[in-house]
Amino acid sequence: MFTNRPAKNARTSSASEYDILAEAQTMAGSEQVSADAYMIRDRVQRRLLTEADGEVDLSHIPQMHQMIETLFNRVLAEENLLYTRAVRARLLDWVISDILGFGPLEPLLQESTITEVMVNGYDSVYIERYGKVEKTRVTFENETHLMRIIDRIVAPLGRRVDESSPMVDARLPNGYRVNVIIPPLSLVGPMLTIRKFAQTPFTAQDLVANGTLTTSLVKFLKACVEARVNLVISGGTGSGKTTLLNVASAFIPTNERIITIEDIAELQLKQEHVGRLEKRPSNVEGKGEVTIRQLVINSLRMRPDRIIVGEARGGEALDMLQAMNTGHDGSMTTIHSNSPRDTLRRIETMVLMAGLELPLRAIREQVSSAIELIIHMERMRDGTRKVVHVAEVQGMEGDTILMQDLFLFDQTGVQNGRVIGSLKSTGLRPKFAEKFAINNIELPSEIFNVGMTL
């Protein structure tokens, strides 16, 4: 999920914008204070292992905080370390975060405007804020320090990362997505990526305020979902596909049974009758894997009204198409691609990955009869995400899948670093518009007027 620059109370780029980065320093300021911080942490950690054995419930966080504070004060007294109240409080927070939390990353993860944290080795940390990537001054003490934090992240998830299993992709209990890759696969040291997701899901109104959607496009999208149009949301990495899928899913009537299937659970549907499925990776012995495709096949036996696949990447695309073609109208998924036409080519490739030797024409017939609408998103140069292309899939002519553009983004320029433009109607009305009338769904006809700005 993502955050475009806020529509109101936007912070201007200034020194104050980096306050959180200064707070995330191991100990910014005096080199002596920084050295003291590591010394204090090591002493407190050693004493926790010896003095707290059997005395403290390690799973009881408030009790652990109290124990660490007691040991912290004792170390300061023994070493005769005198600090101002503010520095002392910061040192204590840092020690607690490093022993119990995510260490130097803790303040970054607590800052609501930061949506992604990227660690490229122990001395190189980047963040994404308002859609733009910035390098921070945050560092770890060394590679061992970084690996200790990584182990603390993945161990409670029942995962491990070492030379025999150097990659991990997982979801934290709070919904954050974590990816780890370490040497020998990574040549720059351990790499850690944490993608944050809003605790409160974005609404259509939020995306209108951010400039991702327009009010008219929201009405069109809502009408399509209510009319059970099969749709695909496409775009590049970080373009906002999952966020838009979550918003579109919110328009599904509450009396329908929805089954969601995801690689890493990210969708936050609010309807009551929702079954959430998540794929399972293989264990350390290489057994027990449950794939997205297996979950899609199983979902068909669960009496779903609609199936939502978080992202189609492989052979599950075939089963998704068959579901759309056999009574599960209104199903949705997302696909990585560069355009609506490229989306169709990618789906053809993924169907072939199912291992069935289907003729290309047969695949295209499945695609053209199942998918009705493709909504394409882009991450613009200014970091904002926008819907830039809406196209209808109309069927086959010979061996070619026919498409017609409904809405296109017209970029008129760049002003103060911001992309200027609007989504405009091509004047073409979709063939599936008859579904609106059949389902008594009202949609302003002027939305489809030529040149109409949505």
C-alpha positions in Angstrom: 0.0 0.0 0.0 1.1 3.5 -0.4 0.7 7.2 0.6 0.8 9.9 -2.1 1.6 13.4 -0.9 -1.3 14.4 1.4 -4.0 16.6 0.0 -4.0 18.7 3.2 -1.4 19.8 5.7 1.4 18.7 3.4 4.8 19.1 4.9 7.3 21.1 2.9 10.8 19.8 2.4 12.8 21.2 5.3 15.1 20.2 8.1 12.1 19.3 10.3 11.2 16.5 7.8 14.3 14.6 8.8 13.7 14.8 12.6 12.7 11.2 12.6 15.9 10.2 10.8 18.0 12.0 13.5 16.0 10.1 16.2 16.8 6.8 14.4 20.5 7.3 14.6 22.3 4.8 16.8 23.2 7.9 18.8 23.6 11.0 16.7 25.9 13.7 18.2 28.9 13.0 20.2 31.1 10.0 19.2 31.6 9.3 22.9 27.8 9.0 23.5 27.6 6.7 20.5 30.3 4.5 21.9 28.7 4.6 25.3 25.4 3.4 23.8 26.9 0.2 22.4 28.8 -0.4 25.7 25.6 0.1 27.8 23.6 -2.1 25.5 26.1 -5.0 25.6 26.4 -4.8 29.4 22.6 -4.7 29.8 22.2 -7.6 27.4 24.7 -9.8 29.2 23.1 -9.1 32.6 19.7 -9.9 31.2 21.0 -13.4 30.2 22.5 -14.0 33.6 20.6 -12.1 36.3 17.1 -12.3 34.8 17.2 -16.1 34.2 14.0 -17.5 35.6 13.1 -14.1 37.1 11.5 -12.4 34.2 8.9 -13.7 31.7 10.6 -12.9 28.4 7.2 -12.7 26.6 5.9 -10.1 29.1 7.1 -6.9 27.4 6.3 -4.4 30.2 8.2 -6.5 32.6 11.1 -6.7 30.2 11.1 -3.0 29.8 11.2 -2.5 33.6 14.1 -5.0 33.9 16.1 -3.3 31.1 15.5 0.1 32.7 16.7 -1.2 36.1 19.9 -2.7 34.5 20.4 0.4 32.4 20.4 2.7 35.5 22.7 0.3 37.3 25.3 0.3 34.4 25.2 4.2 34.3 25.8 4.4 38.0 28.7 1.8 37.9 30.4 3.6 35.0 29.6 7.1 36.5 28.0 8.2 33.2 26.2 11.5 33.6 23.8 12.7 30.9 21.1 15.3 30.6 17.6 14.0 31.2 16.8 14.1 27.4 20.0 12.2 26.4 19.4 9.7 29.1 15.8 9.1 28.0 17.0 8.7 24.3 19.7 6.2 25.4 17.2 4.1 27.3 14.8 4.1 24.4 17.6 3.1 22.0 18.7 0.3 24.3 15.2 -1.1 24.7 14.6 -0.9 20.9 17.9 -2.7 20.2 17.3 -5.5 22.7 13.6 -6.1 22.2 12.7 -4.4 18.9 14.0 -3.6 15.5 17.0 -1.6 16.7 17.9 1.4 14.6 14.9 0.8 12.4 12.3 1.1 15.2 11.7 4.9 14.8 11.4 4.6 11.0 8.7 1.9 11.4 6.9 4.1 13.9 6.8 7.1 11.6 3.5 7.0 9.7 4.7 8.9 6.6 7.3 6.2 5.9 5.9 3.4 3.8 9.0 1.2 3.1 12.3 0.6 4.7 15.2 -0.8 2.6 18.5 -1.9 4.2 21.4 -2.6 1.7 24.0 -3.8 4.1 24.6 -2.6 7.7 25.6 0.9 6.7 23.1 1.8 4.0 19.4 2.4 4.9 16.8 3.9 2.6 13.2 4.8 3.1 10.2 5.6 0.9 8.2 8.6 1.9 5.3 10.1 -0.1 6.3 7.8 -3.0 10.0 9.0 -3.1 13.0 7.1 -2.0 15.5 8.9 0.4 18.8 7.7 1.9 18.9 8.1 5.7 21.8 8.5 8.1 20.7 5.4 9.9 23.3 2.6 10.3 23.8 -0.6 12.2 26.9 -1.2 14.3 28.1 -3.9 12.0 26.9 -6.9 9.9 26.5 -9.0 13.1 24.2 -6.4 14.6 22.1 -6.3 11.4 21.9 -10.1 11.3 20.8 -10.2 15.0 17.9 -7.8 14.2 17.0 -9.9 11.1 16.9 -13.1 13.2 14.7 -11.4 15.7 12.3 -10.5 13.0 12.0 -13.9 11.3 12.4 -16.3 14.2 8.9 -15.7 15.7 7.5 -16.4 12.3 8.9 -19.9 12.4 11.4 -19.1 9.7 15.2 -19.0 9.6 17.7 -17.3 7.4 21.2 -18.7 6.9 23.6 -19.9 4.1 21.4 -22.9 3.5 18.2 -20.8 3.4 19.4 -17.3 2.3 16.0 -15.9 1.4 12.8 -15.2 3.4 9.6 -13.6 2.3 7.1 -13.3 5.2 4.4 -11.3 6.9 4.7 -9.9 10.4 1.7 -10.1 12.8 1.0 -6.4 12.2 0.7 -7.0 8.4 4.1 -5.6 7.4 5.7 -7.5 4.6 9.3 -8.6 5.1 11.9 -9.8 2.6 15.4 -10.9 3.6 18.3 -12.0 1.4 21.8 -12.6 2.7 25.2 -13.6 1.3 26.2 -15.4 -0.7 23.2 -14.3 -2.8 23.6 -10.7 -1.8 26.9 -9.2 -2.6 26.5 -6.1 -0.4 25.8 -8.0 2.9 22.4 -8.8 4.4 19.5 -7.0 2.7 16.2 -6.3 4.5 13.1 -4.8 3.0 10.0 -4.0 5.1 6.9 -2.8 3.4 4.4 -1.1 5.8 0.7 -1.2 5.3 -1.8 1.2 6.7 -3.5 -0.1 9.8 -6.7 1.6 8.6 -7.1 0.7 4.9 -7.3 3.5 2.4 -10.8 4.4 1.1 -11.9 5.6 -2.3 -12.1 9.1 -0.8 -8.5 8.9 0.3 -7.4 8.0 -3.2 -9.4 10.8 -4.6 -7.7 13.2 -2.2 -4.3 11.8 -3.2 -5.0 12.2 -6.9 -4.9 8.5 -7.6 -8.6 8.4 -8.5 -11.2 10.9 -9.5 -14.8 11.1 -8.2 -16.1 10.0 -11.6 -13.7 7.1 -11.9 -14.8 5.9 -8.4 -18.4 5.9 -9.6 -17.4 3.9 -12.7 -15.4 1.5 -10.6 -18.2 1.0 -8.1 -20.7 0.4 -10.9 -18.4 -2.2 -12.5 -17.9 -4.1 -9.2 -21.6 -4.0 -8.4 -22.4 -5.2 -11.9 -20.0 -8.2 -11.4 -17.5 -7.2 -14.2 -14.4 -9.3 -14.1 -11.5 -7.0 -13.7 -7.7 -7.0 -13.6 -5.6 -4.2 -12.0 -2.2 -3.9 -13.7 0.9 -1.9 -13.2 4.5 -1.9 -12.1 6.0 -2.6 -8.7 4.9 -0.1 -6.1 2.3 1.4 -8.4 -0.6 0.9 -5.9 -2.3 -2.2 -7.4 -3.1 -3.8 -4.1 -4.4 -0.6 -2.6 -6.8 -0.1 -5.5 -7.8 -3.8 -5.4 -8.6 -3.3 -1.7 -10.7 -0.2 -2.5 -12.5 -2.0 -5.4 -13.3 -4.9 -3.1 -15.0 -2.6 -0.7 -17.8 -2.1 -3.2 -18.7 -5.8 -3.2 -22.2 -6.2 -1.6 -22.1 -7.5 2.0 -24.4 -10.5 1.2 -21.8 -12.2 -1.1 -19.3 -14.8 0.0 -15.7 -13.7 -0.9 -12.6 -15.8 -0.9 -9.3 -13.9 -1.0 -6.1 -15.7 -2.0 -2.7 -14.1 -1.4 1.0 -14.7 -1.4 1.3 -12.5 1.7 -2.0 -11.4 3.2 -2.4 -7.7 2.5 -6.0 -7.1 1.7 -8.2 -5.7 4.4 -11.8 -6.4 3.4 -14.5 -5.2 5.8 -17.3 -7.4 4.7 -18.4 -10.1 7.2 -18.5 -13.2 4.8 -14.9 -13.3 3.8 -12.6 -16.3 3.7 -8.9 -15.3 3.7 -6.3 -17.8 2.3 -2.6 -17.4 2.3 0.0 -19.6 0.6 2.5 -21.5 2.7 6.1 -21.8 1.8 8.0 -25.1 2.3 9.6 -25.8 5.6 13.3 -26.1 6.3 13.2 -29.6 4.9 11.7 -28.4 1.7 8.2 -29.9 2.4 4.7 -28.7 3.1 4.4 -26.0 0.5 0.9 -24.9 -0.5 0.9 -22.8 -3.7 -1.5 -20.1 -4.9 -2.7 -22.4 -7.6 -3.6 -25.1 -5.1 -5.6 -22.5 -3.1 -7.4 -21.2 -6.2 -8.4 -24.8 -7.1 -9.5 -25.4 -3.5 -11.5 -22.1 -3.3 -13.8 -23.4 -6.1 -15.0 -26.0 -3.7 -15.8 -23.4 -1.0 -18.9 -22.0 -2.7 -17.5 -18.5 -3.4 -19.5 -15.8 -5.0 -16.3 -14.0 -5.9 -12.7 -15.0 -5.9 -10.0 -12.3 -5.3 -6.4 -13.3 -6.0 -4.0 -10.7 -4.6 -1.6 -11.2 -7.5 -1.5 -13.7 -10.3 2.1 -14.8 -11.1 2.0 -18.3 -12.5 -0.2 -21.2 -13.5 -3.0 -20.1 -11.1 -4.0 -17.7 -13.9 -5.5 -20.6 -15.8 -7.7 -21.6 -12.8 -8.6 -17.9 -12.3 -9.8 -17.6 -15.9 -11.8 -20.8 -15.6 -13.4 -19.5 -12.4 -14.4 -16.3 -14.1 -15.9 -18.3 -17.0 -17.9 -20.6 -14.8 -20.2 -18.5 -12.6 -17.8 -16.5 -10.5 -18.4 -13.2 -12.2 -17.0 -10.1 -10.5 -13.7 -11.8 -9.6 -10.6 -9.7 -9.4 -6.8 -9.9 -9.4 -3.7 -7.8 -10.0 -0.8 -8.4 -12.4 2.6 -6.9 -12.9 2.7 -5.4 -16.4 3.6 -2.3 -18.4 0.2 -1.7 -20.2 -3.2 -3.3 -20.6 -2.1 -5.0 -23.8 1.0 -6.3 -22.0 -1.3 -7.6 -19.3 -2.9 -9.9 -21.8 0.4 -11.2 -23.0 1.5 -11.8 -19.4 -1.6 -13.8 -18.7 -1.0 -15.9 -21.8 2.5 -16.7 -20.5 1.2 -17.5 -17.0 -1.4 -19.9 -18.4 1.3 -21.8 -20.2 3.1 -22.1 -16.9 0.2 -24.3 -15.7 1.9 -27.1 -17.7 -1.0 -27.9 -20.0 -0.2 -27.9 -23.7 -3.1 -25.6 -24.8 -3.1 -24.0 -28.2 -2.4 -20.2 -28.1 -5.8 -19.5 -29.6 -7.6 -21.6 -27.0 -5.7 -19.6 -24.3 -6.7 -16.3 -25.9 -10.3 -17.4 -26.1 -10.3 -18.1 -22.4 -8.7 -14.7 -21.7 -11.1 -12.7 -23.9 -14.2 -14.4 -22.5 -13.2 -14.1 -18.9 -11.6 -10.7 -18.4 -13.7 -7.7 -19.2 -11.8 -4.7 -17.8 -8.2 -3.8 -17.2 -7.3 -0.8 -15.0 -3.6 0.2 -15.4 -1.7 2.2 -12.8 1.7 3.9 -12.9 4.0 5.4 -10.3 4.7 8.9 -11.7 8.1 10.7 -11.7 7.0 12.8 -8.7 6.2 9.6 -6.7 2.5 9.8 -6.9 0.4 6.9 -8.2 -2.3 7.3 -10.7 -4.7 5.3 -12.9 -3.5 6.1 -16.4 -5.3 3.7 -18.6 -8.7 1.9 -18.5 -9.4 -0.6 -21.2 -12.2 -3.0 -22.1 -11.5 -6.5 -23.4 -14.1 -7.1 -26.2 -13.5 -10.6 -27.5 -11.7 -12.1 -30.4 -11.2 -11.3 -34.0 -9.3 -14.0 -35.8 -6.4 -14.8 -33.5 -6.2 -11.4 -31.9 -7.9 -10.2 -28.6 -9.8 -7.0 -29.2 -9.5 -4.1 -26.8 -10.8 -0.6 -26.7 -9.6 2.3 -24.5 -12.2 3.8 -22.3 -10.1 6.4 -20.3 -6.6 7.6 -20.8 -4.4 9.9 -18.7 -3.4 13.1 -20.5 -0.2 14.5 -19.0 0.0 18.2 -19.8 3.3 19.0 -18.0 5.2 19.2 -14.8 4.8 22.1 -12.3 6.9 22.5 -9.2 8.0 18.9 -9.6 4.4 17.6 -9.7 3.0 15.8 -12.7 0.0 17.7 -14.1 -2.7 16.0 -16.2 -6.1 14.4 -16.0 -7.9 11.2 -17.0 -10.1 11.7 -20.0 -12.8 9.7 -21.7 -12.1 8.4 -25.3 -15.8 8.7 -26.0 -16.3 4.9 -26.3 -18.9 3.1 -24.3 -18.0 -0.4 -23.0 -20.0 -3.4 -24.2 -20.6 -4.5 -20.6 -22.5 -1.3 -19.9 -25.6 -3.3 -20.5 -24.9 -4.9 -17.1 -25.5 -1.6 -15.5 -29.0 -1.4 -16.8 -29.7 -5.1 -16.0 -28.7 -4.5 -12.4 -30.4 -1.1 -12.0 -27.1 0.6 -11.5 -27.1 4.3 -12.3 -24.0 5.8 -13.9 -23.9 9.3 -15.4 -23.8 8.8 -19.2 -21.6 11.9 -19.7 -18.7 9.9 -18.2 -18.3 8.4 -21.7 -18.5 11.7 -23.6 -15.4 12.4 -25.8 -12.8 14.4 -24.0 -14.7 14.3 -20.7 -12.3 14.9 -17.8 -13.1 12.4 -15.1 
